[in-house]
Structure formats: C-alpha cells, structure tokens
Amino acid sequence: MKVLIVDDEKLIRDVIKEYLKLENILFDEAENGYEAIEQVKKNTYDVVVMDIMMPKMDGYQAVKEIRKFNSVPFIMLSARGEEFDKLTCFDIGVDDYVTKPFSPRELIARIKAVSKRNHSEQKIYKFQGLEIDVNAHEVFVDGKTVNLTPKEFDLLMYLVENKNIALSRESLLSNIWGYDFYGDDRTVDTHIKTLRNNLGEYRDFIITVRKVGYKFEYKE
C-alpha cells in the first residue's frame, strides 16, 4: 500500500508518517494542493490523506482537479467539524472525513478500511450500451464518457444496486442526501431529470413509479 499525505503543517505530516512506518506502509508527502496534483500524476496511490485548509490551493479544489483524471480514494482532514464541511467533502466524492485533532491509530485504521473497500469493489455494471465503472466513478453511454456530478452518480448507483425495486423519494433523499438534509421531493425529481438527460437513449431505464418514486428497471 502507498499513501500520499497532503498537509501544510510539517508536524502533522511527520506524525502520520511515523505511524505509517510502523505499519510498513509506503508514503509520499505534499505541502499543498498543487504539489498533490503533481504527485498523483506521477505516482500511483491507494489513498490520499488531504488537509482542507492549505495555502496556494485548498483541499476542496485539489480533490476536484484530481478527480478529473484519477479515482484514488480521499480521506479529508479538517480542524473544523461542522456538518457543512463534511457534506461538502462527500459532495465532491471524498471517501472519509477526519476532524483534527485526531488519533493517529484511528487514521491508520481508516486508511486501511478505505483502501480495502476500494480494492474489493472492482465492479463494472453493463446494461446494453450503458456501462458504470464503480471504482473509477465513470459512466459510459455507447462508449462515450458521461460527466455526472457526485450526487448524480450516487443516485444512479443506488438505483442500480436496487434494480427493479421501487424506491420512494423519501428513501432516495435519506440515502443519497442524508437524514439531516433540509430539502424536499423536488430535489430528487430535479436530479432524476438531469440524470435521465445524461443517459441519452438509456434514460428509460429509470422508471417513474406513480405515487411512490423511481426505480431502475432492467430485465436480463
């Protein structure tokens, strides 16, 4: 396993490095988002541990840029534990979130868990010309890449993983946006509409179930 540690505080990097050494985990380090992007372009990592508040380029922007060309899992570090920060991280495709100060042992455990989960999910779904690469977070329509937002991708995956099952709007809201999300059914409807448009001729795989919600319908 190899980990990239991205934090502008040398002390934080040094502490994480010591615990990685104890577990015989390889690592590189970077001081800001720009350095992180260059490292990910040149090397292969199992997990990137990324601080949010950094000079030059913060963690949010770095994740967005890296996600354009790499599907490596991210664990975000932040001195702020507000719900908004966590939701923002998950919205851009972050896999886990750790609030500072943190237990180094817990962080190592989370790194192992995220890496294991990522490697165990080598899934590719195919429905005629619609293909979904779970690990890469990529969707293809007749071989062409379709650009979905993280929420659209999560919504599609939840529908696919519950194929041929009618899912209520309330269920979709709670499982995709979270129980504490302050929204209504229109949030689901809006995302479904956009998702269907992105799927092109395969839009009809997503069926409206009257007075209930939606389902991904596909017969083998």
Rosetta constraint file for C-alpha pairs under 8 A:
AtomPair CA 1 CA 25 HARMONIC 5.68 0.50
AtomPair CA 1 CA 26 HARMONIC 6.21 0.50
AtomPair CA 1 CA 45 HARMONIC 7.48 0.50
AtomPair CA 1 CA 46 HARMONIC 6.05 0.50
AtomPair CA 2 CA 25 HARMONIC 6.01 0.50
AtomPair CA 2 CA 26 HARMONIC 4.52 0.50
AtomPair CA 2 CA 27 HARMONIC 5.20 0.50
AtomPair CA 2 CA 28 HARMONIC 7.83 0.50
AtomPair CA 2 CA 44 HARMONIC 7.64 0.50
AtomPair CA 2 CA 45 HARMONIC 5.18 0.50
AtomPair CA 2 CA 46 HARMONIC 5.57 0.50
AtomPair CA 2 CA 47 HARMONIC 7.08 0.50
AtomPair CA 3 CA 25 HARMONIC 7.34 0.50
AtomPair CA 3 CA 26 HARMONIC 6.25 0.50
AtomPair CA 3 CA 27 HARMONIC 4.59 0.50
AtomPair CA 3 CA 28 HARMONIC 6.47 0.50
AtomPair CA 3 CA 45 HARMONIC 5.53 0.50
AtomPair CA 3 CA 46 HARMONIC 5.96 0.50
AtomPair CA 3 CA 47 HARMONIC 5.11 0.50
AtomPair CA 3 CA 48 HARMONIC 5.72 0.50
AtomPair CA 3 CA 49 HARMONIC 7.31 0.50
AtomPair CA 4 CA 27 HARMONIC 5.54 0.50
AtomPair CA 4 CA 28 HARMONIC 4.87 0.50
AtomPair CA 4 CA 29 HARMONIC 5.48 0.50
AtomPair CA 4 CA 30 HARMONIC 7.46 0.50
AtomPair CA 4 CA 36 HARMONIC 7.83 0.50
AtomPair CA 4 CA 45 HARMONIC 6.59 0.50
AtomPair CA 4 CA 47 HARMONIC 6.60 0.50
AtomPair CA 4 CA 48 HARMONIC 4.73 0.50
AtomPair CA 4 CA 49 HARMONIC 6.13 0.50
AtomPair CA 5 CA 13 HARMONIC 6.49 0.50
AtomPair CA 5 CA 16 HARMONIC 7.83 0.50
AtomPair CA 5 CA 27 HARMONIC 7.15 0.50
AtomPair CA 5 CA 28 HARMONIC 6.26 0.50
AtomPair CA 5 CA 29 HARMONIC 4.62 0.50
AtomPair CA 5 CA 30 HARMONIC 6.24 0.50
AtomPair CA 5 CA 48 HARMONIC 6.17 0.50
AtomPair CA 5 CA 49 HARMONIC 4.98 0.50
AtomPair CA 5 CA 50 HARMONIC 6.38 0.50
AtomPair CA 6 CA 13 HARMONIC 7.47 0.50
AtomPair CA 6 CA 29 HARMONIC 5.77 0.50
AtomPair CA 6 CA 30 HARMONIC 4.71 0.50
AtomPair CA 6 CA 31 HARMONIC 5.68 0.50
AtomPair CA 6 CA 32 HARMONIC 6.30 0.50
AtomPair CA 6 CA 33 HARMONIC 7.42 0.50
AtomPair CA 6 CA 36 HARMONIC 6.48 0.50
AtomPair CA 6 CA 48 HARMONIC 7.44 0.50
AtomPair CA 6 CA 49 HARMONIC 5.99 0.50
AtomPair CA 6 CA 50 HARMONIC 4.77 0.50
AtomPair CA 6 CA 51 HARMONIC 6.02 0.50
AtomPair CA 7 CA 12 HARMONIC 7.05 0.50
AtomPair CA 7 CA 13 HARMONIC 6.38 0.50
AtomPair CA 7 CA 29 HARMONIC 7.96 0.50
AtomPair CA 7 CA 30 HARMONIC 6.54 0.50
AtomPair CA 7 CA 31 HARMONIC 5.13 0.50
AtomPair CA 7 CA 32 HARMONIC 6.30 0.50
AtomPair CA 7 CA 50 HARMONIC 6.43 0.50
AtomPair CA 7 CA 51 HARMONIC 5.14 0.50
AtomPair CA 7 CA 54 HARMONIC 6.95 0.50
AtomPair CA 8 CA 30 HARMONIC 7.65 0.50
AtomPair CA 8 CA 31 HARMONIC 4.41 0.50
AtomPair CA 8 CA 32 HARMONIC 5.96 0.50
AtomPair CA 8 CA 51 HARMONIC 7.80 0.50
AtomPair CA 8 CA 54 HARMONIC 5.84 0.50
AtomPair CA 8 CA 55 HARMONIC 7.44 0.50
AtomPair CA 9 CA 13 HARMONIC 6.57 0.50
AtomPair CA 9 CA 31 HARMONIC 7.46 0.50
AtomPair CA 10 CA 14 HARMONIC 6.04 0.50
AtomPair CA 10 CA 31 HARMONIC 7.98 0.50
AtomPair CA 11 CA 15 HARMONIC 6.24 0.50
AtomPair CA 12 CA 16 HARMONIC 6.36 0.50
AtomPair CA 13 CA 17 HARMONIC 6.04 0.50
AtomPair CA 13 CA 29 HARMONIC 7.34 0.50
AtomPair CA 14 CA 18 HARMONIC 6.25 0.50
AtomPair CA 15 CA 19 HARMONIC 6.64 0.50
AtomPair CA 15 CA 104 HARMONIC 7.42 0.50
AtomPair CA 16 CA 20 HARMONIC 6.19 0.50
AtomPair CA 16 CA 104 HARMONIC 6.42 0.50
AtomPair CA 17 CA 21 HARMONIC 6.13 0.50
AtomPair CA 17 CA 27 HARMONIC 7.35 0.50
AtomPair CA 18 CA 22 HARMONIC 6.47 0.50
AtomPair CA 19 CA 23 HARMONIC 6.62 0.50
AtomPair CA 19 CA 104 HARMONIC 6.81 0.50
AtomPair CA 19 CA 105 HARMONIC 7.27 0.50
AtomPair CA 19 CA 108 HARMONIC 7.30 0.50
AtomPair CA 20 CA 24 HARMONIC 6.20 0.50
AtomPair CA 20 CA 25 HARMONIC 5.08 0.50
AtomPair CA 20 CA 26 HARMONIC 7.11 0.50
AtomPair CA 20 CA 27 HARMONIC 7.59 0.50
AtomPair CA 20 CA 108 HARMONIC 7.11 0.50
AtomPair CA 21 CA 25 HARMONIC 5.80 0.50
AtomPair CA 21 CA 26 HARMONIC 7.28 0.50
AtomPair CA 29 CA 36 HARMONIC 7.89 0.50
AtomPair CA 30 CA 35 HARMONIC 5.46 0.50
AtomPair CA 30 CA 36 HARMONIC 5.56 0.50
AtomPair CA 30 CA 39 HARMONIC 7.76 0.50
AtomPair CA 31 CA 35 HARMONIC 6.57 0.50
AtomPair CA 31 CA 36 HARMONIC 7.63 0.50
AtomPair CA 31 CA 54 HARMONIC 7.87 0.50
AtomPair CA 32 CA 36 HARMONIC 6.32 0.50
AtomPair CA 32 CA 54 HARMONIC 5.87 0.50
AtomPair CA 32 CA 55 HARMONIC 6.43 0.50
AtomPair CA 32 CA 56 HARMONIC 6.68 0.50
AtomPair CA 32 CA 57 HARMONIC 6.16 0.50
AtomPair CA 32 CA 58 HARMONIC 7.04 0.50
AtomPair CA 32 CA 59 HARMONIC 7.91 0.50
AtomPair CA 33 CA 37 HARMONIC 6.26 0.50
AtomPair CA 33 CA 54 HARMONIC 7.41 0.50
AtomPair CA 33 CA 56 HARMONIC 7.15 0.50
AtomPair CA 33 CA 57 HARMONIC 4.79 0.50
AtomPair CA 33 CA 58 HARMONIC 5.83 0.50
AtomPair CA 33 CA 59 HARMONIC 6.10 0.50
AtomPair CA 33 CA 61 HARMONIC 7.47 0.50
AtomPair CA 33 CA 62 HARMONIC 4.90 0.50
AtomPair CA 34 CA 38 HARMONIC 6.53 0.50
AtomPair CA 34 CA 56 HARMONIC 7.38 0.50
AtomPair CA 34 CA 57 HARMONIC 6.26 0.50
AtomPair CA 34 CA 62 HARMONIC 7.06 0.50
AtomPair CA 35 CA 39 HARMONIC 6.18 0.50
AtomPair CA 36 CA 40 HARMONIC 6.20 0.50
AtomPair CA 36 CA 62 HARMONIC 7.29 0.50
AtomPair CA 37 CA 41 HARMONIC 6.24 0.50
AtomPair CA 37 CA 62 HARMONIC 6.70 0.50
AtomPair CA 37 CA 65 HARMONIC 7.37 0.50
AtomPair CA 37 CA 66 HARMONIC 6.07 0.50
AtomPair CA 38 CA 42 HARMONIC 6.39 0.50
AtomPair CA 39 CA 43 HARMONIC 5.89 0.50
AtomPair CA 40 CA 44 HARMONIC 6.46 0.50
AtomPair CA 40 CA 45 HARMONIC 7.23 0.50
AtomPair CA 40 CA 66 HARMONIC 7.51 0.50
AtomPair CA 40 CA 70 HARMONIC 7.88 0.50
AtomPair CA 45 CA 72 HARMONIC 6.76 0.50
AtomPair CA 46 CA 72 HARMONIC 6.39 0.50
AtomPair CA 46 CA 73 HARMONIC 6.92 0.50
AtomPair CA 46 CA 115 HARMONIC 5.89 0.50
AtomPair CA 47 CA 72 HARMONIC 6.12 0.50
AtomPair CA 47 CA 73 HARMONIC 5.09 0.50
AtomPair CA 47 CA 74 HARMONIC 5.86 0.50
AtomPair CA 47 CA 75 HARMONIC 7.35 0.50
AtomPair CA 47 CA 111 HARMONIC 6.71 0.50
AtomPair CA 47 CA 114 HARMONIC 7.41 0.50
AtomPair CA 47 CA 115 HARMONIC 6.29 0.50
AtomPair CA 48 CA 72 HARMONIC 7.05 0.50
AtomPair CA 48 CA 73 HARMONIC 6.30 0.50
AtomPair CA 48 CA 74 HARMONIC 4.88 0.50
AtomPair CA 48 CA 75 HARMONIC 6.25 0.50
AtomPair CA 49 CA 74 HARMONIC 5.93 0.50
AtomPair CA 49 CA 75 HARMONIC 4.80 0.50
AtomPair CA 49 CA 76 HARMONIC 5.89 0.50
AtomPair CA 49 CA 77 HARMONIC 7.09 0.50
AtomPair CA 50 CA 59 HARMONIC 6.07 0.50
AtomPair CA 50 CA 74 HARMONIC 6.86 0.50
AtomPair CA 50 CA 75 HARMONIC 6.12 0.50
AtomPair CA 50 CA 76 HARMONIC 4.81 0.50
AtomPair CA 50 CA 77 HARMONIC 5.85 0.50
AtomPair CA 51 CA 58 HARMONIC 7.70 0.50
AtomPair CA 51 CA 59 HARMONIC 5.67 0.50
AtomPair CA 51 CA 76 HARMONIC 5.67 0.50
AtomPair CA 51 CA 77 HARMONIC 4.47 0.50
AtomPair CA 51 CA 78 HARMONIC 5.98 0.50
AtomPair CA 52 CA 58 HARMONIC 5.52 0.50
AtomPair CA 52 CA 59 HARMONIC 4.05 0.50
AtomPair CA 52 CA 60 HARMONIC 6.25 0.50
AtomPair CA 52 CA 76 HARMONIC 6.65 0.50
AtomPair CA 52 CA 77 HARMONIC 6.14 0.50
AtomPair CA 52 CA 78 HARMONIC 5.67 0.50
AtomPair CA 53 CA 58 HARMONIC 5.37 0.50
AtomPair CA 53 CA 59 HARMONIC 6.45 0.50
AtomPair CA 53 CA 78 HARMONIC 7.17 0.50
AtomPair CA 54 CA 58 HARMONIC 4.79 0.50
AtomPair CA 54 CA 59 HARMONIC 6.87 0.50
AtomPair CA 57 CA 61 HARMONIC 6.52 0.50
AtomPair CA 57 CA 62 HARMONIC 6.61 0.50
AtomPair CA 58 CA 62 HARMONIC 6.29 0.50
AtomPair CA 59 CA 63 HARMONIC 6.08 0.50
AtomPair CA 59 CA 76 HARMONIC 7.72 0.50
AtomPair CA 60 CA 64 HARMONIC 6.42 0.50
AtomPair CA 60 CA 89 HARMONIC 7.19 0.50
AtomPair CA 60 CA 92 HARMONIC 7.81 0.50
AtomPair CA 61 CA 65 HARMONIC 6.22 0.50
AtomPair CA 62 CA 66 HARMONIC 6.12 0.50
AtomPair CA 63 CA 67 HARMONIC 5.94 0.50
AtomPair CA 63 CA 74 HARMONIC 7.87 0.50
AtomPair CA 63 CA 92 HARMONIC 7.45 0.50
AtomPair CA 63 CA 94 HARMONIC 7.88 0.50
AtomPair CA 64 CA 68 HARMONIC 6.74 0.50
AtomPair CA 64 CA 92 HARMONIC 6.72 0.50
AtomPair CA 65 CA 69 HARMONIC 7.68 0.50
AtomPair CA 66 CA 70 HARMONIC 5.70 0.50
AtomPair CA 66 CA 71 HARMONIC 7.78 0.50
AtomPair CA 67 CA 71 HARMONIC 5.87 0.50
AtomPair CA 67 CA 72 HARMONIC 7.89 0.50
AtomPair CA 70 CA 136 HARMONIC 7.41 0.50
AtomPair CA 71 CA 135 HARMONIC 6.81 0.50
AtomPair CA 71 CA 136 HARMONIC 4.97 0.50
AtomPair CA 71 CA 137 HARMONIC 6.80 0.50
AtomPair CA 73 CA 94 HARMONIC 6.89 0.50
AtomPair CA 73 CA 95 HARMONIC 5.96 0.50
AtomPair CA 73 CA 114 HARMONIC 7.07 0.50
AtomPair CA 73 CA 115 HARMONIC 7.39 0.50
AtomPair CA 73 CA 118 HARMONIC 7.30 0.50
AtomPair CA 74 CA 94 HARMONIC 5.17 0.50
AtomPair CA 74 CA 95 HARMONIC 5.38 0.50
AtomPair CA 74 CA 96 HARMONIC 6.66 0.50
AtomPair CA 75 CA 94 HARMONIC 6.46 0.50
AtomPair CA 75 CA 95 HARMONIC 5.89 0.50
AtomPair CA 75 CA 96 HARMONIC 4.66 0.50
AtomPair CA 75 CA 97 HARMONIC 5.50 0.50
AtomPair CA 75 CA 98 HARMONIC 7.15 0.50
AtomPair CA 75 CA 111 HARMONIC 7.51 0.50
AtomPair CA 76 CA 89 HARMONIC 7.50 0.50
AtomPair CA 76 CA 94 HARMONIC 7.11 0.50
AtomPair CA 76 CA 96 HARMONIC 6.35 0.50
AtomPair CA 76 CA 97 HARMONIC 4.77 0.50
AtomPair CA 76 CA 98 HARMONIC 6.07 0.50
AtomPair CA 77 CA 97 HARMONIC 6.18 0.50
AtomPair CA 77 CA 98 HARMONIC 5.03 0.50
AtomPair CA 77 CA 99 HARMONIC 5.82 0.50
AtomPair CA 77 CA 100 HARMONIC 6.65 0.50
AtomPair CA 78 CA 97 HARMONIC 7.83 0.50
AtomPair CA 78 CA 98 HARMONIC 6.56 0.50
AtomPair CA 78 CA 99 HARMONIC 5.04 0.50
AtomPair CA 78 CA 100 HARMONIC 5.64 0.50
AtomPair CA 79 CA 99 HARMONIC 5.65 0.50
AtomPair CA 79 CA 100 HARMONIC 4.58 0.50
AtomPair CA 79 CA 101 HARMONIC 6.98 0.50
AtomPair CA 80 CA 85 HARMONIC 7.38 0.50
AtomPair CA 80 CA 99 HARMONIC 6.48 0.50
AtomPair CA 80 CA 100 HARMONIC 7.33 0.50
AtomPair CA 81 CA 85 HARMONIC 6.89 0.50
AtomPair CA 81 CA 86 HARMONIC 7.23 0.50
AtomPair CA 81 CA 99 HARMONIC 5.78 0.50
AtomPair CA 82 CA 86 HARMONIC 6.72 0.50
AtomPair CA 83 CA 87 HARMONIC 6.10 0.50
AtomPair CA 84 CA 88 HARMONIC 6.06 0.50
AtomPair CA 85 CA 89 HARMONIC 6.29 0.50
AtomPair CA 86 CA 90 HARMONIC 6.33 0.50
AtomPair CA 86 CA 97 HARMONIC 6.73 0.50
AtomPair CA 87 CA 91 HARMONIC 5.92 0.50
AtomPair CA 88 CA 92 HARMONIC 6.52 0.50
AtomPair CA 89 CA 93 HARMONIC 6.62 0.50
AtomPair CA 89 CA 94 HARMONIC 5.37 0.50
AtomPair CA 89 CA 97 HARMONIC 7.60 0.50
AtomPair CA 90 CA 94 HARMONIC 4.89 0.50
AtomPair CA 90 CA 95 HARMONIC 6.85 0.50
AtomPair CA 90 CA 96 HARMONIC 7.76 0.50
AtomPair CA 91 CA 150 HARMONIC 5.94 0.50
AtomPair CA 91 CA 151 HARMONIC 6.52 0.50
AtomPair CA 92 CA 150 HARMONIC 5.91 0.50
AtomPair CA 93 CA 150 HARMONIC 5.85 0.50
AtomPair CA 95 CA 114 HARMONIC 7.12 0.50
AtomPair CA 96 CA 110 HARMONIC 7.85 0.50
AtomPair CA 96 CA 114 HARMONIC 7.68 0.50
AtomPair CA 98 CA 102 HARMONIC 6.96 0.50
AtomPair CA 98 CA 107 HARMONIC 7.56 0.50
AtomPair CA 102 CA 106 HARMONIC 7.51 0.50
AtomPair CA 102 CA 107 HARMONIC 7.28 0.50
AtomPair CA 103 CA 107 HARMONIC 6.31 0.50
AtomPair CA 104 CA 108 HARMONIC 6.24 0.50
AtomPair CA 105 CA 109 HARMONIC 6.26 0.50
AtomPair CA 106 CA 110 HARMONIC 6.19 0.50
AtomPair CA 107 CA 111 HARMONIC 6.14 0.50
AtomPair CA 108 CA 112 HARMONIC 6.27 0.50
AtomPair CA 109 CA 113 HARMONIC 6.18 0.50
AtomPair CA 110 CA 114 HARMONIC 6.02 0.50
AtomPair CA 111 CA 115 HARMONIC 6.11 0.50
AtomPair CA 112 CA 116 HARMONIC 6.01 0.50
AtomPair CA 113 CA 117 HARMONIC 6.01 0.50
AtomPair CA 114 CA 118 HARMONIC 6.06 0.50
AtomPair CA 115 CA 119 HARMONIC 6.24 0.50
AtomPair CA 116 CA 120 HARMONIC 6.06 0.50
AtomPair CA 117 CA 121 HARMONIC 6.29 0.50
AtomPair CA 118 CA 122 HARMONIC 7.51 0.50
AtomPair CA 118 CA 135 HARMONIC 6.75 0.50
AtomPair CA 121 CA 134 HARMONIC 7.19 0.50
AtomPair CA 121 CA 135 HARMONIC 6.55 0.50
AtomPair CA 122 CA 134 HARMONIC 7.01 0.50
AtomPair CA 122 CA 135 HARMONIC 6.14 0.50
AtomPair CA 123 CA 133 HARMONIC 6.31 0.50
AtomPair CA 123 CA 134 HARMONIC 5.46 0.50
AtomPair CA 123 CA 135 HARMONIC 6.82 0.50
AtomPair CA 124 CA 131 HARMONIC 6.98 0.50
AtomPair CA 124 CA 132 HARMONIC 5.50 0.50
AtomPair CA 124 CA 133 HARMONIC 4.58 0.50
AtomPair CA 124 CA 134 HARMONIC 6.00 0.50
AtomPair CA 125 CA 131 HARMONIC 5.62 0.50
AtomPair CA 125 CA 132 HARMONIC 5.00 0.50
AtomPair CA 125 CA 133 HARMONIC 6.64 0.50
AtomPair CA 125 CA 134 HARMONIC 7.85 0.50
AtomPair CA 126 CA 130 HARMONIC 5.79 0.50
AtomPair CA 126 CA 131 HARMONIC 4.50 0.50
AtomPair CA 126 CA 132 HARMONIC 6.51 0.50
AtomPair CA 127 CA 131 HARMONIC 6.34 0.50
AtomPair CA 127 CA 218 HARMONIC 7.54 0.50
AtomPair CA 129 CA 140 HARMONIC 7.77 0.50
AtomPair CA 129 CA 141 HARMONIC 5.70 0.50
AtomPair CA 129 CA 142 HARMONIC 4.66 0.50
AtomPair CA 129 CA 143 HARMONIC 7.31 0.50
AtomPair CA 129 CA 202 HARMONIC 7.89 0.50
AtomPair CA 130 CA 139 HARMONIC 7.41 0.50
AtomPair CA 130 CA 140 HARMONIC 5.86 0.50
AtomPair CA 130 CA 141 HARMONIC 4.84 0.50
AtomPair CA 130 CA 142 HARMONIC 6.38 0.50
AtomPair CA 130 CA 199 HARMONIC 7.75 0.50
AtomPair CA 130 CA 202 HARMONIC 6.97 0.50
AtomPair CA 131 CA 139 HARMONIC 5.77 0.50
AtomPair CA 131 CA 140 HARMONIC 5.06 0.50
AtomPair CA 131 CA 141 HARMONIC 6.55 0.50
AtomPair CA 131 CA 143 HARMONIC 7.96 0.50
AtomPair CA 132 CA 137 HARMONIC 7.52 0.50
AtomPair CA 132 CA 138 HARMONIC 5.99 0.50
AtomPair CA 132 CA 139 HARMONIC 4.58 0.50
AtomPair CA 132 CA 140 HARMONIC 6.43 0.50
AtomPair CA 133 CA 137 HARMONIC 5.79 0.50
AtomPair CA 133 CA 138 HARMONIC 5.20 0.50
AtomPair CA 133 CA 139 HARMONIC 6.28 0.50
AtomPair CA 134 CA 138 HARMONIC 6.85 0.50
AtomPair CA 137 CA 153 HARMONIC 7.32 0.50
AtomPair CA 138 CA 145 HARMONIC 7.06 0.50
AtomPair CA 138 CA 146 HARMONIC 7.36 0.50
AtomPair CA 138 CA 147 HARMONIC 7.72 0.50
AtomPair CA 139 CA 145 HARMONIC 5.86 0.50
AtomPair CA 139 CA 146 HARMONIC 5.44 0.50
AtomPair CA 139 CA 147 HARMONIC 7.36 0.50
AtomPair CA 139 CA 148 HARMONIC 7.72 0.50
AtomPair CA 140 CA 144 HARMONIC 5.07 0.50
AtomPair CA 140 CA 145 HARMONIC 4.47 0.50
AtomPair CA 140 CA 146 HARMONIC 5.55 0.50
AtomPair CA 141 CA 145 HARMONIC 6.51 0.50
AtomPair CA 141 CA 146 HARMONIC 6.66 0.50
AtomPair CA 141 CA 199 HARMONIC 6.63 0.50
AtomPair CA 141 CA 200 HARMONIC 7.58 0.50
AtomPair CA 146 CA 198 HARMONIC 6.62 0.50
AtomPair CA 146 CA 199 HARMONIC 7.64 0.50
AtomPair CA 147 CA 198 HARMONIC 7.76 0.50
AtomPair CA 148 CA 152 HARMONIC 5.65 0.50
AtomPair CA 148 CA 153 HARMONIC 5.84 0.50
AtomPair CA 148 CA 195 HARMONIC 7.59 0.50
AtomPair CA 148 CA 198 HARMONIC 7.54 0.50
AtomPair CA 149 CA 153 HARMONIC 6.21 0.50
AtomPair CA 150 CA 154 HARMONIC 6.15 0.50
AtomPair CA 151 CA 155 HARMONIC 6.00 0.50
AtomPair CA 151 CA 176 HARMONIC 7.26 0.50
AtomPair CA 152 CA 156 HARMONIC 6.13 0.50
AtomPair CA 152 CA 191 HARMONIC 6.43 0.50
AtomPair CA 152 CA 192 HARMONIC 7.85 0.50
AtomPair CA 152 CA 195 HARMONIC 6.18 0.50
AtomPair CA 153 CA 157 HARMONIC 6.11 0.50
AtomPair CA 154 CA 158 HARMONIC 6.12 0.50
AtomPair CA 154 CA 176 HARMONIC 6.60 0.50
AtomPair CA 155 CA 159 HARMONIC 6.29 0.50
AtomPair CA 155 CA 172 HARMONIC 7.54 0.50
AtomPair CA 155 CA 176 HARMONIC 6.41 0.50
AtomPair CA 156 CA 160 HARMONIC 6.10 0.50
AtomPair CA 156 CA 195 HARMONIC 7.67 0.50
AtomPair CA 157 CA 161 HARMONIC 5.94 0.50
AtomPair CA 158 CA 162 HARMONIC 6.25 0.50
AtomPair CA 158 CA 176 HARMONIC 7.88 0.50
AtomPair CA 159 CA 163 HARMONIC 5.99 0.50
AtomPair CA 159 CA 167 HARMONIC 7.87 0.50
AtomPair CA 159 CA 215 HARMONIC 6.07 0.50
AtomPair CA 159 CA 216 HARMONIC 5.36 0.50
AtomPair CA 160 CA 216 HARMONIC 5.83 0.50
AtomPair CA 162 CA 215 HARMONIC 7.76 0.50
AtomPair CA 162 CA 216 HARMONIC 7.40 0.50
AtomPair CA 163 CA 215 HARMONIC 6.77 0.50
AtomPair CA 163 CA 216 HARMONIC 5.11 0.50
AtomPair CA 163 CA 217 HARMONIC 6.05 0.50
AtomPair CA 163 CA 218 HARMONIC 7.05 0.50
AtomPair CA 164 CA 215 HARMONIC 5.99 0.50
AtomPair CA 164 CA 216 HARMONIC 5.59 0.50
AtomPair CA 164 CA 217 HARMONIC 4.70 0.50
AtomPair CA 164 CA 218 HARMONIC 6.62 0.50
AtomPair CA 165 CA 215 HARMONIC 5.70 0.50
AtomPair CA 165 CA 216 HARMONIC 7.25 0.50
AtomPair CA 165 CA 217 HARMONIC 7.82 0.50
AtomPair CA 166 CA 209 HARMONIC 6.70 0.50
AtomPair CA 166 CA 212 HARMONIC 7.24 0.50
AtomPair CA 166 CA 213 HARMONIC 6.72 0.50
AtomPair CA 166 CA 214 HARMONIC 5.67 0.50
AtomPair CA 166 CA 215 HARMONIC 4.73 0.50
AtomPair CA 166 CA 216 HARMONIC 7.99 0.50
AtomPair CA 167 CA 171 HARMONIC 6.32 0.50
AtomPair CA 167 CA 172 HARMONIC 6.86 0.50
AtomPair CA 167 CA 212 HARMONIC 6.94 0.50
AtomPair CA 167 CA 213 HARMONIC 5.59 0.50
AtomPair CA 167 CA 214 HARMONIC 5.42 0.50
AtomPair CA 167 CA 215 HARMONIC 5.88 0.50
AtomPair CA 168 CA 172 HARMONIC 6.39 0.50
AtomPair CA 168 CA 212 HARMONIC 5.01 0.50
AtomPair CA 168 CA 213 HARMONIC 4.35 0.50
AtomPair CA 168 CA 214 HARMONIC 6.58 0.50
AtomPair CA 169 CA 173 HARMONIC 6.07 0.50
AtomPair CA 169 CA 185 HARMONIC 6.02 0.50
AtomPair CA 169 CA 188 HARMONIC 6.50 0.50
AtomPair CA 169 CA 212 HARMONIC 6.96 0.50
AtomPair CA 169 CA 213 HARMONIC 5.04 0.50
AtomPair CA 169 CA 214 HARMONIC 7.37 0.50
AtomPair CA 170 CA 174 HARMONIC 6.18 0.50
AtomPair CA 170 CA 185 HARMONIC 7.28 0.50
AtomPair CA 171 CA 175 HARMONIC 6.03 0.50
AtomPair CA 172 CA 176 HARMONIC 5.71 0.50
AtomPair CA 172 CA 177 HARMONIC 7.63 0.50
AtomPair CA 172 CA 188 HARMONIC 7.17 0.50
AtomPair CA 173 CA 177 HARMONIC 5.22 0.50
AtomPair CA 173 CA 178 HARMONIC 6.51 0.50
AtomPair CA 173 CA 179 HARMONIC 7.45 0.50
AtomPair CA 173 CA 181 HARMONIC 7.68 0.50
AtomPair CA 173 CA 184 HARMONIC 7.95 0.50
AtomPair CA 173 CA 185 HARMONIC 7.67 0.50
AtomPair CA 173 CA 188 HARMONIC 6.77 0.50
AtomPair CA 174 CA 178 HARMONIC 4.42 0.50
AtomPair CA 174 CA 179 HARMONIC 4.61 0.50
AtomPair CA 174 CA 180 HARMONIC 7.81 0.50
AtomPair CA 174 CA 181 HARMONIC 7.54 0.50
AtomPair CA 175 CA 179 HARMONIC 7.37 0.50
AtomPair CA 177 CA 181 HARMONIC 5.90 0.50
AtomPair CA 183 CA 187 HARMONIC 6.48 0.50
AtomPair CA 184 CA 188 HARMONIC 7.63 0.50
AtomPair CA 185 CA 189 HARMONIC 6.38 0.50
AtomPair CA 186 CA 190 HARMONIC 5.90 0.50
AtomPair CA 187 CA 191 HARMONIC 6.37 0.50
AtomPair CA 188 CA 192 HARMONIC 6.07 0.50
AtomPair CA 189 CA 193 HARMONIC 6.16 0.50
AtomPair CA 190 CA 194 HARMONIC 6.41 0.50
AtomPair CA 191 CA 195 HARMONIC 5.96 0.50
AtomPair CA 192 CA 196 HARMONIC 6.03 0.50
AtomPair CA 193 CA 197 HARMONIC 6.35 0.50
AtomPair CA 194 CA 198 HARMONIC 6.32 0.50
AtomPair CA 195 CA 199 HARMONIC 6.35 0.50
AtomPair CA 195 CA 203 HARMONIC 7.80 0.50
AtomPair CA 196 CA 200 HARMONIC 6.67 0.50
AtomPair CA 196 CA 202 HARMONIC 7.70 0.50
AtomPair CA 196 CA 203 HARMONIC 4.47 0.50
AtomPair CA 196 CA 204 HARMONIC 7.53 0.50
AtomPair CA 196 CA 206 HARMONIC 7.18 0.50
AtomPair CA 197 CA 203 HARMONIC 6.61 0.50
AtomPair CA 198 CA 203 HARMONIC 7.71 0.50
AtomPair CA 199 CA 203 HARMONIC 5.05 0.50
AtomPair CA 205 CA 216 HARMONIC 5.47 0.50
AtomPair CA 205 CA 217 HARMONIC 5.24 0.50
AtomPair CA 205 CA 218 HARMONIC 6.42 0.50
AtomPair CA 206 CA 214 HARMONIC 6.75 0.50
AtomPair CA 206 CA 215 HARMONIC 5.70 0.50
AtomPair CA 206 CA 216 HARMONIC 4.58 0.50
AtomPair CA 206 CA 217 HARMONIC 6.26 0.50
AtomPair CA 207 CA 214 HARMONIC 5.56 0.50
AtomPair CA 207 CA 215 HARMONIC 5.31 0.50
AtomPair CA 207 CA 216 HARMONIC 6.16 0.50
AtomPair CA 207 CA 217 HARMONIC 6.52 0.50
AtomPair CA 208 CA 213 HARMONIC 6.06 0.50
AtomPair CA 208 CA 214 HARMONIC 4.64 0.50
AtomPair CA 208 CA 215 HARMONIC 6.73 0.50
AtomPair CA 209 CA 213 HARMONIC 5.13 0.50
AtomPair CA 209 CA 214 HARMONIC 5.17 0.50
AtomPair CA 209 CA 215 HARMONIC 7.02 0.50
